[in-house]
Amino acid sequence: DAGFVTDDKDAESNGNVRLAAELLKDYSPAEISKMAKSVSMSGISTSPFNYLGKLIKMRGKVYNVEQASSTILGGQTYSILMTVANPNSPLHLTTVDFTCMTDNLNVKAGNYITVAGYYCGIFAGENVYGGPAHSFVIVGNYAK
């Protein structure tokens, strides 16, 4: 899997985000979309280690788009937070944090989009009530 860490699902510590960004530089968005395998969020949420480092594609609803302040990935990047259907989740939705490496992004909150990129792991944080919150981290260059 091109050197991806597949035994640590913590996207902040496993180094997969940086590796994904490096690999994406060699492919156009159209190539990434064509190579990516469509997956369900229910599959990833029940077996997250099986998908680490894999090139995946999924569809969801955008609820936030921000220009990323970090230059760690080089070039223009955006953080797209979206919800994806997941029957295994209590709310039947799972949050995906999609880092999109592109110079031209035409996506707004409320849009339904398809994204393609490398699944890098899970970000664990706190929700506004202080409880646990998790988002699945994908780094790619395709968002339409």
Summary of the structure (lengths in Angstrom):
residues: 144
radius of gyration: 13.9
end to end distance: 25.7
largest distance: 41.2
contacts: 451
relative contact order: 0.26
helix: 17%
strand: 42%
